[in-house]
Amino acid sequence: MSKHYKTINLVSWLILAIFVVVNLVFIVNSTVNIPYWDEWEMIFYLPNLSLDMLFTPHNEHLIITTKLYVYIMYLINDLNFKYMAIVNYFFFIGMLFALYLIIKDYTKTIPFTPLLFVMFFSHRFVTAFTQPFLISLMLMTTFGLLAIYFGFIRERNNRNTIIMLLLMWLSAISTSYSFPTGVMIAFILKELIYISKPENKHKTYEILRLVITFLIFIAVVLLPFYIFKNDNPETIFSSTPEFLSHFINSLFLISTLIKSSNLYSSIIYIIFVAIPIVVFIVNGDVFKNKYLQAFYAILICVIINIAGVSLIRGSSEAIIATRHYIFTLIATPIIIILFIKLHTRYKNKLTLIATSLFLTIFSVSLILTIISSRGYQYRYSTQNISQQDGSDCVKAYYAGSENSLCKTIYPKPLDKHLKKAYELQLSFVK
């Protein structure tokens, strides 16, 4: 271990803390108390939240935890969206803490581990911080990561398996079943590795245990989505070429923090990024190390989610910002750690070159992301102007204006929404 380990680690934590505080200050100073897009639909679930309303799908999603969250905030502060944005920020930090739980013991020898989280606090995440409705994706990811923690990192026993299943259920009802499905696929693979070991003398029991776990997963995670499914979701399915292009470019995005319109260069780079992933499989490391198994579980979940978004939602800029930058970049620190571990495990010129090249590419892209002209002040001020214009439009409506089309916060007239908000006396009406 480096003699400067403690110094590097302390400085890394301080740098991360600065980014955390800077964003919090911007959120407090710039967020406006006004609903934005999907958040307008939430007011129709109030003032009473029935089971029927709770389990009614939102497009193709069951957002039960989001509805409960909105209801609690309604009871506490009449649905103040500025406060909700601040609370969301701490939920976001909680999501990253769940990721840290998985990697912390495996990265004890890497003093700059906290710096791997700096990218999550770049100005590109402003959307996640300031739109309360996106808490659905944060909760899906947080519960999914905690499920991986209990299913892969903690001691292997029935109690932790039950906790994992419960967390998978919470992940599913927070948004969709895609993330927990990834967890289940990885868990099955991990259990098959364990069962196949020659020294395992309880294979029949272990197989039965796995089958029961899978059946419970179907019953508590998949079945609710079938029972409460929306037969007419407002979704657009991408064509095969569009799906492949968006999927590959999205994989490029999560490992570079930059977007690319060049499909061929993206494919070449993804092949390069896959080096440690493939090596640890070919050489059998992943079959022996629980941390690697957990890392691969995260990668499987990310790939499934990107594939789902690419197929159902298309490739618009807004979709990339809200469906990818929020939860799929959790794969990025995993890839960085895999490259570092690749070199520390095999220590040769090839692994040194590959690791150095990847870390250089990532570091440069991160620095450019942080210092780019479209930085914090610009992104937060743009968000503030958009929300403030919408707030002024809403206030004008309540003052007697007949115009309920406030395009910066909703694409359609808000007559029904504004009347409902007035009846409820929500905080932005007063």
Sequence and secondary structure as in RCSB ss.txt:
>XXXX:A:sequence
MSKHYKTINLVSWLILAIFVVVNLVFIVNSTVNIPYWDEWEMIFYLPNLSLDMLFTPHNEHLIITTKLYVYIMYL
INDLNFKYMAIVNYFFFIGMLFALYLIIKDYTKTIPFTPLLFVMFFSHRFVTAFTQPFLISLMLMTTFGLLAIYF
GFIRERNNRNTIIMLLLMWLSAISTSYSFPTGVMIAFILKELIYISKPENKHKTYEILRLVITFLIFIAVVLLPF
YIFKNDNPETIFSSTPEFLSHFINSLFLISTLIKSSNLYSSIIYIIFVAIPIVVFIVNGDVFKNKYLQAFYAILI
CVIINIAGVSLIRGSSEAIIATRHYIFTLIATPIIIILFIKLHTRYKNKLTLIATSLFLTIFSVSLILTIISSRG
YQYRYSTQNISQQDGSDCVKAYYAGSENSLCKTIYPKPLDKHLKKAYELQLSFVK
>XXXX:A:secstr
  TTHHHHHHHHHHHHHHHHHHHHHHHHHH  S   TTHHHHGGG S   HHHHTS BTTB  HHHHHHHHHHHH
HHSS HHHHHHHHHHHHHHHHHHHHHHHTTTTTT TTGGGGGGGGGSGGGHHHHH GGGHHHHHHHHHHHHHHII
IIIS  SHHHHHHHHHHHHHHHHHT SHHHHHHHHHHHHHHHHHHT TT S HHHHHHHHHHHHHHHIIIIIHHH
HHT  SS       HHHHHHHHHHHHHHHHHSS    HHHHHHHHHHHHHHHHHHHHTTGGGT HHHHHHHHHHH
HHHHHHHHHHHHT   HHHIIIIITTTGGGHHHHHHHHHHHHHHHH SHHHHHHHHHHHHHHHHHHHHHHHSSS 
HHHHHHHHHHHHHHHHHHHHHHHTT      TTT SS  HHHHHHHHHHT TTT 
